[in-house]
Amino acid sequence: FYSADIRPTALPEDLPSRWSVICRNAFNGIELWRRPLSSWQTYYVKDRNSFPADVHRRLVAAGDLVFVTLDIHGAVSALNAATGELVRTYAGTEKTEDIVYEDGILYLSMNTGTREELDRRKMAYRHVEPAQKRLMAVDAASGRMLWEKQDSDTDGLMPMTLAAKADRLYLQNVKDVVCLAKGTGKVVWRSPRPSEYLRPGWSSPTLSVLDDVVISADRQS
């Protein structure tokens, strides 16, 4: 499963993007289904064909479902993995930028800016200042919101740093790595980890969890 711009690529500056979610047979590469995205990331950025870091964390395949935002500012939807048909759309998840799925729960990072404020072309160039984000845990089967968090811990939440392991959820903002209880969203601990927010749009720290170790890698720290 992947997202791709399927328009002709010879004149990227002059042609509009035509993005789709595509499913292929992993054994032989045969295309099984394709679902157009209503609007997605503007492909061509003059002098730098780059994407905002969040665009890489918007599609998750788990079991017989694919979780994806079908609009660059839209809510999270669940698709039938075999057919691409829409199974459900999760209310209140608009402007999701990061999707993590574990044990039947969706953990989502959402931008709180308006559509007018979220200039995707500018976001491909550079992070300018810490954006206010909102975290939400949603039951994937029922669509019920389990908890949400929007405070100083989620201000400047860096793209691609949301990670889940066992009964914990981890994130990184411009000041700390933060550990939350997955069931409640309550803070378990914070560890200082200063990170520069002003950076190219494609750049972000990488946060991973392995056994009992949390790893944070950042080229600019």
N, CA, C and O of each residue as an XYZ file, in Angstrom:
884
protein
N       0.854     -1.181      0.000
C       0.000      0.000      0.000
C       0.892      1.232      0.000
O       1.865      1.297      0.750
N       0.562      2.210     -0.839
C       1.362      3.430     -0.874
C       0.560      4.544     -1.542
O      -0.443      4.288     -2.208
N       1.012      5.770     -1.356
C       0.429      6.927     -2.022
C       1.384      7.391     -3.106
O       2.597      7.425     -2.898
N       0.839      7.753     -4.273
C       1.699      8.155     -5.385
C       1.001      9.217     -6.230
O      -0.224      9.246     -6.340
N       1.816     10.085     -6.821
C       1.333     11.067     -7.785
C       1.350     10.391     -9.152
O       2.420     10.052     -9.658
N       0.182     10.191     -9.753
C       0.085      9.412    -10.989
C      -0.036     10.288    -12.228
O      -0.291      9.776    -13.318
N       0.142     11.609    -12.082
C       0.077     12.470    -13.268
C       1.362     12.312    -14.081
O       2.351     11.795    -13.563
N       1.369     12.748    -15.349
C       2.614     12.716    -16.125
C       3.705     13.512    -15.422
O       3.439     14.585    -14.879
N       4.914     13.002    -15.427
C       5.999     13.604    -14.636
C       6.969     14.441    -15.467
O       7.942     14.961    -14.921
N       6.736     14.584    -16.752
C       7.700     15.297    -17.596
C       7.744     16.787    -17.280
O       8.798     17.414    -17.389
N       6.592     17.366    -16.884
C       6.530     18.805    -16.628
C       5.959     19.053    -15.236
O       4.839     19.548    -15.107
N       6.713     18.717    -14.197
C       6.145     18.784    -12.844
C       5.755     20.181    -12.410
O       4.881     20.333    -11.558
N       6.384     21.214    -12.977
C       6.057     22.575    -12.562
C       4.723     23.024    -13.127
O       4.049     23.863    -12.530
N       4.332     22.476    -14.272
C       3.171     22.978    -14.992
C       1.914     22.133    -14.833
O       0.817     22.615    -15.114
N       2.042     20.902    -14.396
C       0.892     20.014    -14.318
C       0.437     19.833    -12.878
O       1.271     19.716    -11.980
N      -0.886     19.809    -12.640
C      -1.384     19.583    -11.276
C      -1.128     18.153    -10.833
O      -1.087     17.232    -11.648
N      -0.958     17.984     -9.538
C      -0.743     16.651     -8.987
C      -2.050     15.863     -9.003
O      -3.134     16.437     -8.899
N      -1.935     14.542     -9.133
C      -3.087     13.634     -9.103
C      -2.712     12.431     -8.232
O      -2.267     11.396     -8.727
N      -2.906     12.601     -6.920
C      -2.469     11.588     -5.973
C      -3.527     10.501     -5.767
O      -4.728     10.769     -5.818
N      -3.067      9.286     -5.537
C      -3.949      8.163     -5.239
C      -3.293      7.257     -4.202
O      -2.069      7.204     -4.082
N      -4.145      6.540     -3.451
C      -3.673      5.412     -2.645
C      -3.754      4.181     -3.536
O      -4.790      3.920     -4.147
N      -2.668      3.427     -3.611
C      -2.582      2.293     -4.534
C      -2.239      1.026     -3.747
O      -1.410      1.047     -2.838
N      -2.884     -0.056     -4.112
C      -2.600     -1.358     -3.518
C      -2.087     -2.294     -4.602
O      -2.691     -2.408     -5.668
N      -0.976     -2.961     -4.328
C      -0.420     -3.944     -5.259
C      -0.208     -5.289     -4.567
O      -0.005     -5.358     -3.355
N      -0.260     -6.342     -5.358
C       0.089     -7.662     -4.869
C       1.572     -7.664     -4.512
O       2.413     -7.397     -5.370
N       1.901     -7.964     -3.257
C       3.298     -7.896     -2.820
C       4.167     -8.963     -3.479
O       5.392     -8.845     -3.485
N       3.545    -10.003     -4.035
C       4.312    -11.074     -4.668
C       4.733    -10.722     -6.090
O       5.881    -10.952     -6.470
N       3.808    -10.163     -6.887
C       4.111     -9.946     -8.307
C       3.943     -8.496     -8.766
O       4.206     -8.191     -9.929
N       3.512     -7.600     -7.878
C       3.411     -6.192     -8.234
C       2.165     -5.798     -8.992
O       2.021     -4.629     -9.352
N       1.255     -6.726     -9.252
C       0.030     -6.402     -9.988
C      -0.838     -5.453     -9.162
O      -1.064     -5.685     -7.974
N      -1.318     -4.392     -9.791
C      -2.181     -3.446     -9.094
C      -3.539     -4.083     -8.823
O      -4.167     -4.648     -9.718
N      -3.980     -3.980     -7.559
C      -5.252     -4.567     -7.154
C      -6.367     -3.531     -7.074
O      -7.502     -3.797     -7.469
N      -6.042     -2.365     -6.567
C      -7.020     -1.285     -6.566
C      -6.312      0.059     -6.407
O      -5.147      0.141     -6.021
N      -7.069      1.104     -6.722
C      -6.547      2.469     -6.654
C      -7.668      3.383     -6.208
O      -8.786      3.301     -6.716
N      -7.365      4.256     -5.256
C      -8.383      5.185     -4.764
C      -7.833      6.607     -4.806
O      -6.868      6.911     -4.104
N      -8.434      7.493     -5.624
C      -7.932      8.866     -5.733
C      -8.049      9.620     -4.411
O      -8.994      9.418     -3.649
N      -7.074     10.493     -4.151
C      -7.109     11.385     -3.000
C      -7.667     12.727     -3.463
O      -7.219     13.266     -4.475
N      -8.636     13.269     -2.737
C      -9.325     14.474     -3.198
C      -8.376     15.658     -3.321
O      -8.471     16.424     -4.280
N      -7.470     15.820     -2.376
C      -6.412     16.831     -2.476
C      -5.266     16.340     -1.626
O      -5.478     15.725     -0.580
N      -4.037     16.610     -2.073
C      -2.880     16.068     -1.377
C      -1.749     17.074     -1.447
O      -1.967     18.236     -1.787
N      -0.556     16.639     -1.132
C       0.589     17.530     -1.110
C       0.947     18.016     -2.505
O       1.075     17.220     -3.435
N       1.109     19.335     -2.648
C       1.612     19.884     -3.905
C       2.996     19.308     -4.165
O       3.895     19.432     -3.333
N       3.160     18.678     -5.322
C       4.402     17.941     -5.569
C       5.574     18.873     -5.803
O       6.614     18.741     -5.158
N       5.413     19.818     -6.727
C       6.573     20.598     -7.158
C       6.810     21.783     -6.237
O       5.931     22.627     -6.069
N       7.986     21.848     -5.645
C       8.437     22.992     -4.874
C       9.686     23.519     -5.562
O      10.698     22.822     -5.628
N       9.626     24.724     -6.068
C      10.688     25.277     -6.902
C      12.043     25.162     -6.224
O      12.199     25.529     -5.059
N      13.015     24.653     -6.955
C      14.400     24.490     -6.522
C      14.579     23.371     -5.492
O      15.704     23.066     -5.096
N      13.474     22.760     -5.060
C      13.636     21.688     -4.074
C      12.385     20.804     -4.087
O      11.366     21.159     -3.496
N      12.466     19.668     -4.754
C      11.336     18.747     -4.769
C      11.307     17.977     -3.452
O      11.847     16.876     -3.351
N      10.678     18.566     -2.458
C      10.661     17.954     -1.136
C       9.244     17.966     -0.584
O       8.361     18.646     -1.105
N       9.048     17.200      0.478
C       7.751     17.090      1.110
C       7.881     17.386      2.595
O       8.931     17.131      3.184
N       6.815     17.927      3.221
C       6.826     18.030      4.680
C       6.959     16.642      5.299
O       6.455     15.660      4.754
N       7.633     16.570      6.426
C       7.914     15.264      7.031
C       6.653     14.493      7.374
O       6.656     13.262      7.344
N       5.560     15.205      7.702
C       4.351     14.502      8.137
C       3.718     13.653      7.047
O       2.956     12.736      7.355
N       4.012     13.930      5.784
C       3.360     13.204      4.700
C       3.735     11.724      4.702
O       3.053     10.915      4.073
N       4.808     11.363      5.399
C       5.270      9.976      5.414
C       4.572      9.126      6.468
O       4.787      7.915      6.518
N       3.743      9.733      7.310
C       3.140      8.983      8.420
C       1.615      9.010      8.355
O       0.951      8.971      9.391
N       1.065      9.074      7.166
C      -0.382      9.214      6.999
C      -1.060      7.953      6.496
O      -2.255      7.991      6.202
N      -0.353      6.841      6.384
C      -0.940      5.603      5.901
C      -0.412      4.436      6.731
O       0.798      4.244      6.850
N      -1.336      3.657      7.306
C      -0.978      2.495      8.119
C      -1.843      1.321      7.690
O      -3.068      1.433      7.644
N      -1.213      0.197      7.377
C      -1.935     -1.028      7.052
C      -1.875     -1.965      8.245
O      -0.795     -2.233      8.770
N      -3.032     -2.470      8.681
C      -3.092     -3.358      9.841
C      -4.218     -4.357      9.630
O      -5.383     -3.969      9.541
N      -3.880     -5.646      9.549
C      -4.894     -6.667      9.346
C      -5.629     -6.466      8.040
O      -4.999     -6.401      6.984
N      -6.934     -6.368      8.083
C      -7.726     -6.221      6.860
C      -8.153     -4.782      6.613
O      -9.084     -4.533      5.847
N      -7.468     -3.817      7.264
C      -7.803     -2.408      7.105
C      -6.574     -1.587      6.741
O      -5.445     -1.935      7.085
N      -6.826     -0.483      6.035
C      -5.804      0.517      5.762
C      -6.319      1.842      6.313
O      -7.394      2.298      5.924
N      -5.569      2.456      7.209
C      -5.940      3.739      7.797
C      -5.176      4.833      7.065
O      -3.955      4.767      6.928
N      -5.904      5.835      6.599
C      -5.281      6.868      5.772
C      -6.125      8.128      5.812
O      -7.337      8.063      6.020
N      -5.480      9.287      5.612
C      -6.233     10.526      5.389
C      -6.446     10.662      3.887
O      -5.478     10.678      3.126
N      -7.697     10.761      3.450
C      -8.020     10.826      2.022
C      -7.984     12.253      1.490
O      -8.221     12.488      0.306
N      -7.688     13.193      2.363
C      -7.520     14.602      2.015
C      -6.365     15.094      2.871
O      -6.213     14.655      4.010
N      -5.547     15.998      2.342
C      -4.363     16.447      3.067
C      -4.739     17.121      4.385
O      -3.939     17.132      5.321
N      -5.955     17.688      4.470
C      -6.431     18.288      5.710
C      -7.592     17.492      6.300
O      -8.259     17.961      7.221
N      -7.838     16.291      5.776
C      -9.037     15.556      6.128
C      -8.906     14.674      7.350
O      -7.862     14.606      7.997
N     -10.009     13.999      7.640
C     -10.071     13.071      8.755
C      -9.443     11.736      8.367
O      -9.195     11.473      7.190
N      -9.192     10.908      9.361
C      -8.679      9.563      9.129
C      -9.829      8.660      8.691
O     -10.911      8.689      9.278
N      -9.585      7.857      7.655
C     -10.566      6.892      7.175
C      -9.973      5.493      7.244
O      -8.756      5.315      7.190
N     -10.849      4.507      7.363
C     -10.454      3.105      7.294
C     -10.960      2.538      5.972
O     -12.143      2.657      5.655
N     -10.062      1.920      5.199
C     -10.414      1.298      3.932
C     -10.305     -0.213      4.050
O      -9.479     -0.732      4.801
N     -11.148     -0.913      3.298
C     -11.017     -2.364      3.190
C      -9.731     -2.668      2.435
O      -9.566     -2.239      1.293
N      -8.819     -3.405      3.064
C      -7.509     -3.643      2.456
C      -7.609     -4.446      1.167
O      -6.748     -4.317      0.298
N      -8.646     -5.276      1.024
C      -8.776     -6.121     -0.155
C      -9.380     -5.394     -1.344
O      -9.087     -5.727     -2.492
N     -10.239     -4.381     -1.069
C     -10.988     -3.736     -2.152
C     -10.766     -2.239     -2.261
O     -11.022     -1.661     -3.317
N     -10.296     -1.592     -1.198
C     -10.158     -0.144     -1.184
C     -11.440      0.590     -0.847
O     -11.456      1.820     -0.820
N     -12.520     -0.145     -0.588
C     -13.788      0.494     -0.254
C     -13.726      1.134      1.137
O     -13.053      0.641      2.042
N     -14.453      2.249      1.273
C     -14.478      2.977      2.540
C     -15.259      2.182      3.586
O     -16.403      1.795      3.347
N     -14.647      1.943      4.734
C     -15.299      1.243      5.831
C     -15.884      2.243      6.822
O     -17.040      2.112      7.226
N     -15.098      3.236      7.213
C     -15.585      4.277      8.111
C     -14.648      5.475      8.049
O     -13.484      5.368      7.663
N     -15.201      6.625      8.447
C     -14.413      7.835      8.640
C     -14.544      8.239     10.103
O     -15.644      8.226     10.655
N     -13.440      8.594     10.727
C     -13.422      8.874     12.157
C     -13.683     10.353     12.414
O     -12.875     11.213     12.063
N     -14.822     10.630     13.031
C     -15.230     12.010     13.295
C     -14.256     12.680     14.253
O     -13.749     12.055     15.185
N     -14.002     13.962     14.011
C     -13.148     14.736     14.904
C     -11.670     14.535     14.698
O     -10.867     15.007     15.503
N     -11.282     13.833     13.620
C      -9.855     13.581     13.389
C      -9.302     14.393     12.220
O      -8.261     14.046     11.664
N      -9.987     15.466     11.847
C      -9.526     16.297     10.740
C      -8.134     16.875     11.026
O      -7.778     17.141     12.174
N      -7.376     17.057      9.974
C      -6.012     17.612     10.000
C      -5.026     16.712     10.744
O      -4.052     17.186     11.330
N      -5.299     15.396     10.710
C      -4.345     14.436     11.258
C      -3.089     14.411     10.402
O      -3.166     14.372      9.174
N      -1.924     14.434     11.059
C      -0.644     14.418     10.360
C       0.201     13.188     10.682
O       1.190     12.926      9.997
N      -0.167     12.441     11.698
C       0.629     11.285     12.107
C      -0.322     10.214     12.630
O      -1.139     10.486     13.510
N      -0.222      8.998     12.094
C      -1.090      7.889     12.491
C      -0.232      6.753     13.039
O       0.689      6.283     12.371
N      -0.537      6.320     14.246
C       0.073      5.124     14.828
C      -1.065      4.197     15.249
O      -2.024      4.650     15.873
N      -0.975      2.906     14.917
C      -2.004      1.935     15.271
C      -1.377      0.806     16.071
O      -0.353      0.249     15.674
N      -1.996      0.470     17.204
C      -1.531     -0.675     17.983
C      -2.667     -1.201     18.840
O      -3.376     -0.435     19.492
N      -2.833     -2.523     18.833
C      -3.810     -3.202     19.690
C      -5.214     -2.624     19.556
O      -5.921     -2.449     20.549
N      -5.611     -2.328     18.322
C      -6.971     -1.866     18.077
C      -7.217     -0.394     18.328
O      -8.353      0.067     18.209
N      -6.175      0.363     18.677
C      -6.311      1.781     18.984
C      -5.503      2.617     17.996
O      -4.362      2.289     17.671
N      -6.115      3.702     17.523
C      -5.427      4.687     16.691
C      -4.933      5.822     17.578
O      -5.704      6.397     18.346
N      -3.653      6.141     17.472
C      -3.065      7.284     18.160
C      -2.721      8.320     17.092
O      -1.928      8.054     16.189
N      -3.326      9.500     17.206
C      -3.280     10.482     16.130
C      -2.708     11.804     16.621
O      -3.041     12.275     17.708
N      -1.850     12.389     15.812
C      -1.348     13.742     16.043
C      -1.997     14.656     15.012
O      -1.894     14.421     13.808
N      -2.669     15.702     15.496
C      -3.426     16.590     14.618
C      -2.954     18.030     14.739
O      -2.650     18.504     15.834
N      -2.895     18.716     13.616
C      -2.561     20.132     13.606
C      -3.808     20.931     13.963
O      -4.896     20.625     13.474
N      -3.669     21.943     14.802
C      -4.828     22.733     15.221
C      -5.006     24.001     14.387
O      -5.943     24.762     14.626
N      -4.126     24.242     13.413
C      -4.264     25.416     12.560
C      -5.432     25.283     11.601
O      -5.922     24.181     11.355
N      -5.879     26.417     11.056
C      -6.949     26.397     10.063
C      -6.388     25.982      8.700
O      -5.177     26.015      8.479
N      -7.276     25.595      7.802
C      -6.840     25.223      6.456
C      -6.102     26.370      5.784
O      -5.144     26.149      5.042
N      -6.550     27.604      6.045
C      -5.919     28.769      5.431
C      -4.501     28.972      5.959
O      -3.628     29.454      5.236
N      -4.276     28.606      7.214
C      -2.949     28.777      7.819
C      -1.972     27.695      7.381
O      -0.760     27.911      7.417
N      -2.473     26.540      6.969
C      -1.607     25.406      6.655
C      -1.249     25.419      5.175
O      -1.860     24.714      4.372
N      -0.265     26.218      4.826
C       0.219     26.319      3.448
C       1.184     25.168      3.198
O       2.333     25.222      3.637
N       0.736     24.132      2.503
C       1.537     22.931      2.325
C       2.801     23.185      1.497
O       3.811     22.506      1.685
N       2.751     24.141      0.599
C       3.949     24.451     -0.187
C       5.026     25.060      0.711
O       6.201     24.707      0.602
N       4.629     25.969      1.592
C       5.582     26.563      2.523
C       6.086     25.521      3.519
O       7.254     25.543      3.906
N       5.212     24.616      3.932
C       5.619     23.579      4.876
C       6.675     22.659      4.275
O       7.475     22.076      5.007
N       6.685     22.523      2.949
C       7.706     21.702      2.297
C       9.073     22.381      2.339
O      10.102     21.707      2.277
N       9.091     23.701      2.441
C      10.349     24.435      2.517
C      10.953     24.393      3.917
O      12.117     24.035      4.091
N      10.142     24.765      4.920
C      10.759     24.983      6.232
C       9.705     24.988      7.337
O       8.599     25.498      7.158
N      10.072     24.403      8.493
C       9.333     24.643      9.727
C       9.716     26.047     10.197
O      10.901     26.368     10.277
N       8.734     26.875     10.504
C       9.028     28.249     10.878
C       8.988     28.424     12.389
O       9.947     28.924     12.978
N       7.898     28.021     13.021
C       7.781     28.142     14.463
C       6.964     26.958     14.976
O       6.198     26.362     14.218
N       7.121     26.612     16.261
C       6.412     25.439     16.787
C       4.903     25.537     16.589
O       4.283     26.527     16.979
N       4.320     24.515     15.987
C       2.887     24.471     15.757
C       2.190     23.800     16.934
O       2.739     22.899     17.569
N       0.980     24.253     17.210
C       0.209     23.624     18.277
C      -0.460     22.372     17.730
O      -1.154     22.424     16.715
N      -0.250     21.253     18.403
C      -0.818     19.973     17.977
C      -1.781     19.443     19.039
O      -1.808     19.916     20.175
N      -2.559     18.459     18.636
C      -3.487     17.782     19.543
C      -3.319     16.285     19.361
O      -3.261     15.796     18.233
N      -3.240     15.552     20.469
C      -3.155     14.100     20.439
C      -4.515     13.504     20.754
O      -5.255     14.022     21.590
N      -4.836     12.406     20.076
C      -6.104     11.743     20.328
C      -5.918     10.238     20.225
O      -5.195      9.753     19.354
N      -6.572      9.499     21.118
C      -6.633      8.040     21.039
C      -8.057      7.657     20.666
O      -9.010      8.108     21.301
N      -8.205      6.820     19.632
C      -9.518      6.465     19.102
C      -9.614      4.953     18.982
O      -8.695      4.306     18.481
N     -10.721      4.393     19.439
C     -10.975      2.972     19.240
C     -11.265      2.735     17.758
O     -12.229      3.279     17.220
N     -10.436      1.927     17.099
C     -10.542      1.764     15.650
C     -11.824      1.063     15.236
O     -12.338      1.320     14.148
N     -12.346      0.191     16.070
C     -13.543     -0.567     15.714
C     -14.815      0.257     15.838
O     -15.699      0.166     14.986
N     -14.915      1.063     16.895
C     -16.152      1.811     17.146
C     -16.072      3.277     16.743
O     -17.105      3.919     16.547
N     -14.853      3.821     16.614
C     -14.688      5.237     16.341
C     -14.793      6.104     17.581
O     -14.760      7.331     17.480
N     -14.921      5.490     18.755
C     -15.071      6.244     20.005
C     -13.739      6.840     20.441
O     -12.713      6.160     20.468
N     -13.777      8.137     20.786
C     -12.576      8.784     21.297
C     -12.351      8.338     22.738
O     -13.263      8.405     23.563
N     -11.133      7.882     23.041
C     -10.802      7.397     24.366
C     -10.220      8.502     25.239
O     -10.548      8.597     26.422
N      -9.363      9.333     24.668
C      -8.831     10.495     25.366
C      -8.195     11.441     24.359
O      -7.900     11.057     23.227
N      -7.990     12.675     24.783
C      -7.267     13.647     23.958
C      -6.407     14.516     24.857
O      -6.673     14.668     26.050
N      -5.370     15.082     24.257
C      -4.404     15.897     25.005
C      -3.967     17.055     24.128
O      -3.502     16.851     23.006
N      -4.115     18.263     24.635
C      -3.645     19.466     23.942
C      -3.153     20.438     24.998
O      -3.946     21.094     25.673
N      -1.824     20.526     25.135
C      -1.231     21.377     26.152
C       0.212     21.679     25.756
O       0.576     21.540     24.589
N       1.030     22.087     26.713
C       2.416     22.466     26.413
C       3.229     21.271     25.898
O       4.199     21.458     25.163
N       2.842     20.043     26.280
C       3.567     18.868     25.790
C       3.359     18.649     24.295
O       4.241     18.122     23.616
N       2.205     19.046     23.783
C       1.913     18.821     22.362
C       2.232     20.039     21.500
O       2.163     19.955     20.274
N       2.579     21.169     22.117
C       3.039     22.326     21.339
C       4.408     22.009     20.743
O       5.333     21.644     21.469
N       4.538     22.145     19.440
C       5.807     21.845     18.805
C       6.091     20.357     18.707
O       7.245     19.958     18.558
N       5.053     19.527     18.789
C       5.244     18.084     18.614
C       5.841     17.851     17.233
O       5.267     18.256     16.222
N       6.996     17.198     17.198
C       7.732     17.046     15.946
C       7.140     15.926     15.094
O       6.767     14.879     15.623
N       7.052     16.136     13.782
C       6.546     15.072     12.912
C       7.390     13.805     13.036
O       8.596     13.878     13.268
N       6.758     12.656     12.883
C       7.426     11.354     12.847
C       8.026     10.942     14.189
O       8.903     10.079     14.229
N       7.568     11.544     15.288
C       8.127     11.167     16.591
C       7.104     10.495     17.494
O       7.384     10.280     18.673
N       5.925     10.157     16.975
C       4.936      9.461     17.774
C       5.215      7.965     17.701
O       5.316      7.405     16.610
N       5.342      7.310     18.864
C       5.682      5.886     18.900
C       4.967      5.209     20.066
O       4.792      5.809     21.127
N       4.554      3.952     19.863
C       3.852      3.199     20.900
C       4.594      1.910     21.207
O       5.174      1.286     20.318
N       4.570      1.517     22.485
C       5.203      0.266     22.906
C       4.591     -0.161     24.221
O       4.559      0.611     25.180
N       4.095     -1.412     24.271
C       3.484     -1.949     25.492
C       2.381     -1.002     25.960
O       1.455     -0.721     25.199
N       2.460     -0.503     27.196
C       1.398      0.367     27.705
C       1.797      1.833     27.692
O       1.232      2.640     28.428
N       2.769      2.178     26.857
C       3.265      3.548     26.806
C       3.169      4.140     25.396
O       3.227      3.424     24.396
N       3.019      5.472     25.346
C       3.037      6.232     24.097
C       4.091      7.314     24.253
O       4.174      7.954     25.301
N       4.899      7.525     23.219
C       6.022      8.456     23.305
C       5.914      9.521     22.219
O       5.380      9.272     21.138
N       6.425     10.701     22.520
C       6.474     11.789     21.546
C       7.672     12.660     21.867
O       8.249     12.580     22.951
N       8.040     13.505     20.893
C       9.117     14.461     21.110
C       8.658     15.832     20.667
O       8.165     16.002     19.553
N       8.822     16.812     21.544
C       8.561     18.199     21.179
C       9.887     18.951     21.135
O      10.949     18.328     21.131
N       9.842     20.271     21.101
C      11.089     21.031     20.963
C      11.923     21.043     22.241
O      13.078     21.468     22.217
N      11.353     20.581     23.358
C      12.074     20.609     24.632
C      12.389     19.220     25.187
O      13.465     19.005     25.743
N      11.453     18.276     25.039
C      11.558     17.005     25.749
C      11.129     15.819     24.893
O      10.427     15.965     23.892
N      11.572     14.651     25.320
C      10.903     13.409     24.966
C       9.912     13.133     26.089
O      10.281     13.167     27.263
N       8.663     12.861     25.741
C       7.593     12.709     26.725
C       7.009     11.306     26.613
O       6.756     10.811     25.515
N       6.802     10.679     27.759
C       6.193      9.356     27.841
C       4.807      9.489     28.459
O       4.649     10.089     29.523
N       3.796      8.922     27.783
C       2.415      8.962     28.256
C       1.912      7.551     28.518
O       2.400      6.591     27.922
N       0.949      7.430     29.397
C       0.232      6.173     29.568
C      -0.743      6.032     28.400
O      -1.564      6.920     28.172
N      -0.660      4.921     27.657
C      -1.495      4.763     26.470
C      -2.979      4.770     26.796
O      -3.792      5.220     25.988
N      -3.338      4.274     27.973
C      -4.751      4.163     28.294
C      -5.421      5.459     28.674
O      -6.638      5.590     28.544
N      -4.626      6.444     29.152
C      -5.215      7.681     29.669
C      -4.653      8.949     29.043
O      -5.304      9.993     29.080
N      -3.456      8.877     28.469
C      -2.802     10.072     27.962
C      -2.090     10.869     29.036
O      -1.573     11.950     28.757
N      -2.051     10.354     30.274
C      -1.383     11.059     31.364
C       0.137     10.916     31.245
O       0.642      9.888     30.794
N       0.858     11.965     31.655
C       2.314     11.968     31.560
C       2.907     11.006     32.586
O       2.546     11.045     33.762
N       3.818     10.142     32.138
C       4.553      9.233     33.013
C       5.919      9.832     33.343
O       6.333      9.838     34.503
N       6.622     10.337     32.318
C       7.881     11.032     32.551
C       8.220     11.933     31.373
O       7.684     11.781     30.276
N       9.126     12.877     31.628
C       9.693     13.738     30.593
C      11.205     13.673     30.712
O      11.742     13.601     31.817
N      11.893     13.698     29.577
C      13.341     13.722     29.577
C      13.805     14.865     28.674
O      13.399     14.914     27.513
N      14.639     15.783     29.164
C      15.074     16.924     28.342
C      15.730     16.471     27.043
O      16.618     15.618     27.044
N      15.281     17.052     25.942
C      15.840     16.732     24.619
C      15.606     17.936     23.710
O      14.749     17.874     22.829
N      16.353     19.038     23.902
C      16.159     20.238     23.070
C      16.322     19.908     21.593
O      17.251     19.204     21.199
N      15.404     20.426     20.786
C      15.430     20.168     19.349
C      15.054     21.446     18.610
O      14.045     22.080     18.922
N      15.855     21.813     17.645
C      15.621     23.031     16.875
C      14.419     22.843     15.955
O      14.382     21.910     15.152
N      13.427     23.743     16.077
C      12.228     23.632     15.236
C      12.445     24.253     13.859
O      11.906     23.768     12.864
N      13.239     25.333     13.802
C      13.500     25.995     12.533
C      14.447     25.126     11.720
O      15.641     25.062     12.015
N      13.923     24.457     10.699
C      14.694     23.490      9.918
C      13.969     23.252      8.603
O      12.816     23.657      8.456
N      14.632     22.592      7.628
C      13.938     22.264      6.377
C      12.664     21.474      6.634
O      12.581     20.714      7.599
N      11.679     21.652      5.776
C      10.382     21.029      5.990
C      10.424     19.523      6.034
O       9.609     18.902      6.716
N      11.367     18.913      5.312
C      11.452     17.450      5.278
C      12.178     16.884      6.494
O      12.181     15.670      6.701
N      12.799     17.753      7.305
C      13.654     17.294      8.388
C      12.885     17.182      9.697
O      12.094     18.062     10.038
N      13.118     16.101     10.425
C      12.498     15.914     11.723
C      13.308     14.890     12.510
O      13.955     14.033     11.909
N      13.290     14.958     13.831
C      13.932     13.896     14.603
C      13.259     12.550     14.324
O      12.123     12.498     13.852
N      13.964     11.479     14.619
C      13.405     10.132     14.554
C      13.364      9.569     15.961
O      14.378      9.552     16.659
N      12.191      9.107     16.381
C      12.053      8.526     17.702
C      11.562      7.088     17.557
O      10.542      6.834     16.917
N      12.297      6.148     18.158
C      11.945      4.730     18.105
C      12.034      4.134     19.499
O      12.783      4.612     20.351
N      11.261      3.086     19.712
C      11.260      2.389     20.994
C      11.598      0.929     20.743
O      10.944      0.262     19.940
N      12.618      0.436     21.430
C      13.058     -0.947     21.294
C      13.222     -1.551     22.682
O      14.082     -1.135     23.458
N      12.379     -2.543     22.982
C      12.411     -3.165     24.305
C      12.279     -2.094     25.389
O      11.231     -1.455     25.486
N      13.318     -1.881     26.209
C      13.205     -0.908     27.299
C      14.018      0.353     27.032
O      14.393      1.064     27.964
N      14.295      0.633     25.736
C      15.102      1.801     25.376
C      14.331      2.688     24.403
O      13.729      2.198     23.447
N      14.354      4.007     24.653
C      13.796      4.986     23.731
C      14.956      5.672     23.022
O      15.843      6.225     23.673
N      14.956      5.639     21.698
C      16.056      6.188     20.901
C      15.576      7.432     20.165
O      14.589      7.382     19.431
N      16.268      8.543     20.360
C      15.973      9.781     19.656
C      17.184     10.202     18.863
O      18.249     10.457     19.426
N      17.024     10.275     17.554
C      18.120     10.674     16.659
C      17.742     11.967     15.960
O      16.640     12.094     15.426
N      18.668     12.934     15.966
C      18.373     14.243     15.383
C      19.653     14.837     14.818
O      20.602     15.095     15.559
N      19.682     15.051     13.536
C      20.876     15.580     12.872
C      21.246     16.985     13.336
O      22.398     17.390     13.184
N      20.301     17.740     13.898
C      20.584     19.134     14.256
C      20.770     19.351     15.751
O      20.943     20.489     16.186
N      20.738     18.306     16.531
C      20.903     18.508     17.975
C      22.330     18.219     18.394
O      22.662     18.333     19.574
